[in-house]
Amino acid sequence: MPTKAPDIDQRPSRFLQIGSLQALSHLRFVARHRIEGAYAGRHLSRQRGGSSEFVDYREYAPGEDLRRIDWKVLGRTGKPYVRLYRDETNLRCTMLLDASGSMQFAGHERRELGSKLQYVQYLATALSYLISAQRDQVGLAIASDGIVDLIPPAGTSTHVQRLQKMIEDITTSPVTNLALALRQAFDRITGRGLLVVMSDFLVDDLDAVYSMLRLFRHRRSEVIVLHIVHPEEERLPDGRAYRFEGMENDGLADCSPAQVRETYEKLFAAHLSAVRGIAMSAGCDYRRISTAVPYLQTLMGFLVEREG
């Protein structure tokens, strides 16, 4: 006898705050450059054809411009539909999330902020919800020592629920190879689209990361770099003596913060500048994200900025 397929867990992710996201329902996550998608949608396509070339209808999504509705079809069917043209396509977005050990950093003085990973889990879950709500496709790659998990972009409710469950269940690894993860993602994600990288970029070889970002841009994919920073990373705590423990098999160090504060802060500022530099040089959009700013506020600013 055939066995019954297991039931899909219908519980929403604990990182999904739908009520709070309603305030962002009027905003859309849009591509700034021409992209390729699997079917007609609302974003500029790389395929030339002229906006007068009608190809299909799509059901109207709440929040869209009412002028896009085909009123004759509404009169015949009683349902609102919009007309789609050859030069429009759907958005295919893949989020690549850093699951390295350093993302577990939650600070010492302001632990109420949570870890950098928790911040990314809220932010990525919210973004996946908004992308699917606007009838676009979203995928996910989890990165530590290479790609841990990857699911390509899709837009069904079951797919999005599975993706959000993967975000909820992320576990970190002390070993980091972000460049390898980007390389593997490049090999497994076909076609042009939009890649969002969420990471603290605390890696040994930023040059290798730059080379991988350039690969995506060379394929004419749009790349957004979201650099996650906890405020307590930018300066050392006050006090006479501390034991600092590395989060990626870096060992222990006993010292007085006063002895190394100036050097540390210069080095961390240089790291911030270097990450921004490689992102901009590779042709990516760059945004530095502080975990001290509520993720909904960050997301709103990000969406408004992209809508221009």
C-alpha positions, 0 to 999 in steps of 0.5 A: 500500500502507498504510504501517506505523505507527511503533513507539512508543518503549517505553523508560521515561522517565529520570525514572521511578524505579519501584523507589523509587515502590514505597514509596509504593504504599500512598498515594493521590492523592485529591481533597479536594473533589467533582469530575467524572470520565468514569466511576465510580471512588473519588472523591466526585462532584458528581452527587447520587445517594446511595451506595446507588445501585449503577452498575457494577463495577471491577477491584480495584487493589492497595492498596485496602481489601479490604472494598470487594471483592465476594466473591460476584463473586470467587467466580464469576469468580476475580477481585477486583472492587469495587462502584461507586456513583453518588456516586463518580467517577474523578479527572481531573488535569491537571499544568501545568508551568512551562517558563520560563527561570528554571526552569533555575536550578541554583544555584552552590554546590549544583549536585548538587541539579540545576535546578528544572526537573529537580526538577519532571520527577522529581516530575511523572513520579512523580505521573503514574505513581501516578495511573495506577496507581490507575486514574485519569486524568492530563493535561499542559500545558507552559507558557512563553509560553502553552501549548506542549503540552497533552494532556487527561487519560486513563489508558491505558498508552500515554497515560501513556507519551506524557505522561512522554516529553513531561515528559522532553523539556521545553525552556525558553523565555526568555519567560514568560506563566504567566497566558496559559498558564492562560487557554489551559489553562482554555479547552482543559480541559473540565469540572471536575477537578483542576489541579496547577500546578508553577512558581517563579512568577517572573512580572511580573504575579502579579495576572493569575495570580491572576485565572486561578486564580480562573477554575478555582476559579469552575468548581469545579475543585480547584487545587493550587499547588506553588511550586518554590524552589531554596535558593540563591534565598533568599540571595545567595552569599558573596564580593566580586563576582559577575556575575549573569545573568538567565535570561529575557532580563534582561541582566547585573548586576555587583555585590557581594552584600554591597551588595544582600543585605539588599534582595534577601532582603527582596524574595524573601521578599515574593515567597514571601509574595505567591505564597502569598497569591494561591494561598490567596486564590484558594481553592487548596491551596498547598505550597512545595517546596524542591529541597533536599528529595528529591522522593520525600520531598516526594511522600510528605508531599504524599500523606499530607497529602491523605489526611488 
